[in-house]
Amino acid sequence: MPRELLKSKALWEPTPWQKNFYTVPALRLGTPTMRIGLFEDDQAEVLVEMERFRRPEQGRVDHSLFGQMSYVDWMRWGYVHTDHHLTQFGR
């Protein structure tokens, strides 16, 4: 599927993301960048990163799967991605 079509479908169609969807190797649990820590520490780190992420001036690179994305695309990705993980945890 072409990147633009995949991006449009993943970000804007009201279909939940499937379980066990592709994850880039560096972000898989157990790798050095994805260590398991104390819940409270991880929670605080997530809140700091979410605040940083939402800033329009924050520099962004292309998405590994969707390619170039606008600020609006990134904000939608952040919402859908966070919702996907909260759903995994029963929230």
C-alpha positions in Angstrom: 0.0 0.0 0.0 1.4 3.4 -0.9 2.6 5.5 2.1 0.1 8.3 1.7 -2.8 5.9 1.5 -1.5 4.0 4.5 -1.0 7.2 6.5 -4.5 8.5 5.6 -6.1 5.2 6.6 -4.1 4.8 9.9 -4.6 8.4 11.0 -8.0 9.4 9.8 -10.2 6.3 9.5 -12.2 5.5 12.7 -10.7 1.9 12.8 -8.7 0.9 15.9 -5.1 0.0 15.2 -4.6 -3.8 15.3 -2.8 -5.6 18.0 0.9 -6.6 17.4 1.3 -4.2 14.5 4.8 -3.6 13.2 7.2 -1.8 15.6 10.6 -0.6 14.5 13.2 -2.7 16.2 14.7 0.1 18.3 11.3 0.6 20.0 10.7 -3.0 21.0 10.4 -3.7 24.7 13.7 -4.9 26.1 15.9 -2.9 23.8 18.2 -0.2 25.5 15.8 2.6 24.5 12.7 0.7 25.9 13.8 -0.3 29.4 11.2 -1.1 32.1 11.4 1.2 35.1 9.3 2.2 38.1 5.8 3.0 37.0 5.8 6.5 38.6 9.1 7.4 36.9 7.9 6.2 33.5 4.6 8.0 33.9 6.3 11.3 34.8 8.6 10.8 31.7 5.7 10.2 29.4 3.9 13.4 30.6 7.1 15.5 30.0 7.5 13.9 26.5 3.9 14.5 25.6 4.2 18.2 26.6 7.4 18.5 24.5 5.8 16.6 21.5 2.8 18.9 21.2 4.9 22.1 20.7 4.7 23.3 17.1 8.4 24.4 17.2 9.5 20.9 18.1 11.7 19.6 15.4 10.4 16.4 13.7 11.8 13.9 11.4 9.9 11.8 8.9 7.8 9.0 10.3 9.4 5.6 9.7 6.3 4.1 8.1 4.2 7.2 6.9 7.1 9.4 5.6 6.7 13.2 5.8 4.0 14.4 8.1 2.6 17.8 8.9 2.1 19.2 12.4 -1.6 18.2 12.2 -0.6 14.7 11.1 1.8 14.3 14.0 -0.8 15.5 16.5 -3.4 13.0 15.1 -0.7 10.3 15.2 0.0 11.2 18.9 -3.7 11.0 19.7 -4.3 7.7 17.9 -1.0 6.1 19.2 -1.7 7.1 22.8 -5.3 5.8 22.5 -4.0 2.5 21.1 -1.8 2.0 24.1 -4.4 3.1 26.6 -6.8 0.6 25.0 -4.1 -2.1 25.5 -4.1 -1.3 29.2 -7.9 -1.4 29.5 -8.4 2.4 29.7 
